[in-house]
């Protein structure tokens, strides 16, 4: 019989006892031992290094010491403060590196020796108003507390700046997001998505009350930007703290609190090689929903949506929800489509060919088993997923994401093998276009370290042009119309659960016939020298990838692929995201972990 697995709840007694002892000592010693030397104390605006409205105090101690610091503002104790050496604040225009969360303080005592240091804390101040900030520093000889510790205190009255205004306090909370640009490209209206977690009692109407504002790094002025809230999920069950069957406490603090999560998308402006703070305000019970106007539009019924912005127009196939046609609005006379073999869509994959059953593609769904769509001012999304048609051993998904004002959309595809199946072909990432619309292809060849431009208008039918599986980009274009369609590879990942990954010589390729297409062969003996050999697609193997598909003009630059390189640099270097949140008063000072003791 297997050894049973029992849950061990470990309360970290060695770390809790010093805290309890500290409380006793503090209760015995009401009077401070001396005056704290506060060299400076100011209230200031959010900046990337301190991305929230805050006080910052510079402290000098009479000697080096381990410390504990407490702070209050207008008599209200702060749940947490940040203690950092001066070197950690050398560049406030960038996110800070060292962060010590509440779990860190609960799990270990700080043994750093401090003398000159800075203390920061969240203060949601109002311009021109005076605030009383009190600080208490316990100087200790050891990590724990003792009766011989020295306690220094100091109080200052400080006036908030009178410059830029602040956001309405009708919104009771906010979270800070620092966006950093690293590619040297100024971003304007860049779509950003963050997943946020909220306590249940402060997330009653997130879809209506969330507002996103950018903080100007020079003037500190706030500017509201279009935002969209979606994909809300909640877990409202509370931890059971009742005693066990013997009447003993199970644990001293809940392992979790009821939580609501949601995605927030917004449009950000970040200059090249800088960091900028965006504040996400929430929890205003009186707020009404706000409609932001952008150029993103969605029409029709899923799965056959029509999506457009000011730059492109996209049609999804009415049967499968796959890309059917794309138009660059600056060249409306030159749409791209396929509309020939089988379903006629442009986007065919994932697919599998398990003889004697027919070759089946996700684009053959009519309709997909599962369909879901999302529309809004910042993001529109189409999701289709389910079993492959007549091949229940394999399930797959296709997702498209569209944004305002850009000539691209994002495609994410995945395929999971539920039961091992023998196949002549296992493929992904296939895009098919009517042959008469394309004259040339281009891609970066890593083996030759050069860009290859190939005339595909005149190659024999069913000639394959092979390239590496991780080809960074590939382009179809027409010298006659000046239209190009590019795929920029954002991620490519294959793995196995029950079985090790089993793929045969994976590669990317282009081929031409009545159409021209590119595709990824994961295992593709059908195009090998021995086309009747089968390769098993193993149970538990998972294949996924993410591409940006861009339609653009190729006759306005010295080389037809120059615009692709620009978009590749931008799309493979998204804005970096740092989320910073205030420590809520309900966060416990006792750390409890539930561990699995096998």
Secondary structure by P-SEA (a helix, b strand, c coil): cccbbbbbbccaaaaaaaaaaaaaaaaacccccccccccccccccccccccccbbbbbbbcccccccccccccccccccbbbbbcccccccccccccccccaaaaaacccccccccbbbbbbbbccccbbbbbbbbbbbbccccccccbbbbbbbbbbbccccccccccccccbbbbbbbbcccccccbbbbbbbbbbcccccccccccbbbbbbcccccbbbbccccccbbbbbcbbbbccccccccccccccccccbbbbbbbbbbbbcccbbbbbbbbcccccccbbbbbccccccccccbbbbbcccbbbbccccccccccccccccccbbbbbcccccccccccccccccccccccccccccccbbbbbbcccccbbbbbcccccccccccbbbbbbbccccbbbbbbbbbbccccccccccccccccccccccbbbbbbccccbbbbbccccccccccccccccccbbbbbbccccbbbbbbbcbbbbbbccccccccccccccccccccccccccccccccccccbbbbbcccccccbbbbbbbbbcccccccaaaaaaaaaaaacccbbbbbbccccccccbbbbbbbcc
